[in-house]
Amino acid sequence: EFPSLNDAMDEFFSKVEMQKESAKTEKDKASAWAKVERVKKDHVTRLKKLEDLGTSNEFKAELIMNNLDLANGARQAVLQALAQGMDWKQLGDLVERERDVGNAVAGAIANLDLPNNKITLNLPAPDDEDDDEDDDDRKAAAEADKGGGGEDDDDDIFSDDEEDKESKKRNKKKPSKKKYFLVSIDLGLSIQQNINSYYKNKKSALEKRARTEQSSAKAIKQAERKTRQKLKVVDMKKVIQKQRKIHWWEKFHWFISSENFLVLSGHNAQQNEQLVKRYLGKDDIYMHAEIHGASNVIIKNPTNRPVTPKTLVQAATMCMCYSTAWNSKVHINAYWVFAHQVSKQAPTGEYLPTGSFMVRGKRNFVLHAPMQ
């Protein structure tokens, strides 16, 4: 139960705002940690790619080693054809024809990348359950292809003697259960040099992976540290404070005296004018200093109780400090009068500027008030 509808509404909307702020805080936390997770995932992906690259290069090197004769035969056949002056299109057609009749060496050539001086071979992966007879046939076919005939006959590049024909027939009849993989061969390098190149690429990829792993660990720690610092700010709860009511006297210089009297002074001539004309009550005390440009000071006394000397001294200090005596470092005395002694009516022939008033009657001086 609340004292008023305003209090109830204030409590309700305060809770609504707190809930919104809490939801925003949780969202900010989730977003910050999501960024860290993305950084981790990105680094894991990079490490996996480098590891796969190293593994792939090692596999290709071993693939060539396990099919050394076949790889040598394919390389030598292509180089021999090029040496004989055969153009690229004729060589491609020849490979197609030999592949169609089951030539093992031609069948191993998957693509001719002659502009880059490379060929792509389709080589079988090692299998623990390989059939010995099938391996012998493959090797025999490769040896036969390397044997060759006359240099001027295109068909001699991929040999086609009777023994090779029988091998081709066996290869065509027996479906292979092996898995084949593509591997690129640089014609400018020997087969052993190609193998060494793949092993070198593997070593380079693994070294780069090691360096990346070290830098990744540092980057992740740094991202986590920045996120924790950011969350410290997010975790600071924003307390919704009720807006304090601004009292009318706060637009002036003011203070509460030791005896709980409200003491006011104007910031400028306009406020001095307003202070006396609008806010000087019949039981209030008016105070001024014996110097030009001093501020008007009033002591509010709505209950008409006696104003004590202590309050008068404190008000006199305020009056002198907000006068030109402060900057001039001159000690002066302040005086006080009752409200009915203050008037805006100037003597005949005189004019009172804004913020100035006439004081009639006895003036009560406050002596030795400190200027501090």
N, C-alpha and C positions, 0 to 999 in steps of 0.2 A: 504494500500500500504506500502510495506517494502523497506528499502534502498537496501537490497540484498537478494539473495536466502537463504543464511545462516540464516539471521534474520527471514525470513518467515518459514523456516523449524524448527528453534528453537521454535518459537511461537506455531506452530502446534503440535509438539511433547510434548511441555510443557503442553498444554491443554489436550492432550491424557493421559499423566501421571497423571494430576490432576483428570481427570474423573475416572481413574482406582483407584486412592487413595480414592476418594469419595465413589465409589462403595464398596471398601474393608471396609471402615469405617462403612457404613450402614450395611454391612454383619456382622461385628464384634458386632455392637449394637444389631442386631436381635438375634445373637447367645447368647449373654450375657443374654438378657431378657428371651430367651427361656429356659435357665438353671434355672432361677428363677421360671418360670411357671412350670417346671418339678418338682421342689422342692415343690411348692404349691400343685400340683396335687398328688404327692406322699403322702404328709401329709393328704390331704383330703381323699385319699383312705384308709390310715391307720385308721383314725378316723371313717370312715364309717364301716370298718370291725369290729372294737371294738363295735360300736353301734349296728351293726347287731348281734354280738355275744351276747350282753346283752339282746337284744330283743328276740333272739332265745331261750336263757335259760329261760327267763320269760314265753315265750309261751309254752315251754315244761312243765314247772312246772304247769301252769294253765291247760294244756291238761291232765296231770295226775290227777289233782284235779277234773276236770269235768268227768273223767272216773275212779273214785276211786275204785268202786266195781269191774270193769272189770280188772283194773291193779292188784288189790289184788288177784282176782281169778286166773289170769294168773301166777302170782308169786307163789302163794300157790300150784297151780297144778304142776308146774315144780319142786318145792322143794319137794313135796310129792313123785313125781316119782323118783327123785334122792334118797330120803330117803329109798324107797322100793328096791333100788339096781338096778334100770333100767339103762342100759348103754345108752350112748348118741345117738347111732344110733337108738335103739328101741324107745327112747323118740321122736326123730325126726319123725320116721315113725308113731308113735301114733298121734302126732300133725297133720300130713298130713291127716291121716284117719279121724280124728275128724273135721278137717277143711272142708274136702270134703262133710261131711254129714251136714254141717251148724252149727257146734257147735260155739257159740259166743266167748267163752274164747279161744278156739284153733284158731279161725279165727283172734283173736287180736294178736296172736303171729306171727310176721313176720320173725323172725330169732332167732336161738339159738346160742349164743356166749358163750358156756359153758367153753371153755378153759380160758376165761377171767371172768367167773362167771357173765355173763350178758345175758340178752335177749332183743330183740328189739320188741316193741309193735307197732301195727298199730292202732292208736286211732282216733276216729272221733272228728273233731273240733266242738265247740259249735255253734249252728245255731239258730237264733231267730225264725225261722219258723219250728222248729223241730216238728214232729208229736208226740203227747203225747202217742199214742198207740204204736208207734215204740219204744219209750223210755222204756215204760213198758215192752214190749217184750224183749228188750235187758237186762233190769235189771233182769227180771224173769229168763232169760237164764243164766245170770251170777250167780244168787243165786242158781239155780238148779245145775250148774257146781260145785259150792262150796259145795253142799250138799253131794255128793259122796256116794259110797256104801262101800263094803268090802275092806279092805286094801290090800288083796292079788290079787285082780282083777285089771288088767291094765285099763280096760274100766271104772272102778269106778273113776279114776282120773278126767276124763272129763265126768260127770254124763250124763246118757242117759235114764231117766225114761220117762213115757208117756207124762207128762206135758212138758218135755224138747223137746221131739220129735215134739210136736205140735208147740212149739216155733221155732224150727229149720225149720219146713215147712213154717211157716209164713215169717221167715227171708229169705228163699230161694226164695219165691214167690215175695216178695216186693223188688224191686230194690231200693238201698239207694241213696239218692241225697246228702248225706253228703260228706264233704271233709275229707280225712284221712291223718294223718301225722305220721311219724316214730319217736319214742322216745325210748332211751335206758334206761333200768332198771338194777341197780346193785342188784343181788340176795342177796348179803351180807348185804344190807341195807333194812330196812322196806320201805314201800311206802312213808310214811311221811318223812323219812330220805332222800329218793331220791328227793322228792320235795324240801326239805330244801337245798340239795346239788345244785340243779339247781338255786335256788334263791341266794345262796352264789356265784355261778359262775357269775350270772348276776351282782351282786354288785361289784365283783372283776373286771369285764370287764368295767363297767361304771367308776370305780375309775381310772383304767388304762387309759381310754379315756380322763378323765379330766387332768391327768398328761401329757398325750401325747399332748393334745390341748395347754397346757401352753408352753411346750418345742417346739412345732411346731411354735407357734407365735414368739418365740425368734429366732428360726432357720431361719424363713422366713425373719425377720427383718435384721438378720445378712447377709443373702444372698443378699438382696436388697442393703444393705450398701456397700458390697464388689463390687457389680455390678456397683453402682454409682461411686465408686472410680475408677474402671477400665475404665468406660466410660469417666471420666474426662481426662484420658490419651488419649483415642481414639479420643475425641473431639478436641484435640490439632491439629490444621491443620498443616500438614507438607508442608512447603513452598519449592517449588522446586527452588533452587537458581541456577542461571547461573554460571558456573564455571569461575572464574576470570582468566584472562590470567596471567601466571607466567612470570615475566620479567627476563631477563638474569642476572641482578645484584642482584636478591634476593638470589642467592646461596652464596653471600658474606655478611659480616657485612655491613650495609648501613644505611644512613639516608639522609633526605633532609634538607639542612641548611636553616637558616632564610631568606637568599636571593635566595632560590630556586636552590641551587647547589646540585648536587648528589655527596655524599661523600662515598667512598668504602674502605673496608679493608678486607684482607684475613683471613680465619679461621686458616690456617696452612701454612707451607712453600710452599707446592705445589700450594695453591691458591695465595700466594704472588707472586710466579713465573709467574703464569698464568695472574694475574691481570696486572702486568707491561708489560709482553711480548705481550699480546693480546689486552688489553683494555686501555693502556695509550696512549692517543692521543697527537698530536703535540702541542695543546694549553692547555693541562691539566696541573695540578699542582701535583707534587710528594712530599710526606711528610714522614719523618722518625724521630725517636727519638734517643737521644744520649745514648743508652743502648743496650747491646747485646740481641737479641731475640725480638726486637720491630717489630711490624707489619708494612707492607707497606701500606700507605694510599694514595689514589689519589682523586683529586677533578676534576670531569668531567666539561669541559668548551667547549662544542661543538660550542658555538656562539662567542667564543674568546672575551668575555666581561671581564672587570676587576674584579678580585676576591677580595672582600672586606676583611678588617681585621677581621670583625666579623665572617665570614665564616672560615677564617684561624684559629682563636682561637678555634672554635667549632671542626674543623678537628684535631687540635693539641690535644685537650682533648681526642678525640677518639683514636688518635695514642698512647698517653701515657697510657690510660686505658687498651688497648689491648696489653700492653707490660709487661715484668716481674717486672716493677716498681710498678705496682698496688699491686701485692702480697707482694712485699718487702716493701711497704709503703715508697718508696723513691720518692721525687719530682725531676723530670728531665725536660729538655727543649726539645721541638721538633723544627725541621727546615723544610723549604720547598725550593724546587728548581723547575726549569722548566723542561719539559719533555726531552728536548734535552741534559740535563746535566746527565741523567741517562743512564748507559750502563752496559752491561753484560760482557764487555771485562775487564779482570783482568790484573793488571801489570805483567810484565814478571817474570815468576817463581812463580806466585801465582795462587791460585785456588779459585773460588767463588762457595760456595755450593748452593743448591737449595733454592730459595727465597731471595738470597743476590745479591746486585747490587753495582756497583761503581758509586759514585757521584763526578763529576768533576766541578770545578768552585766555585763560591760564594754560601755559604749556608745562608739562611735567617731564623734567629731564631725567634721563637714566645715565648716571655718571659711571665712568670707568668700566663700561661694558667691553669685553674683549673682542678684538677683531681677529677671529680665527675660524 
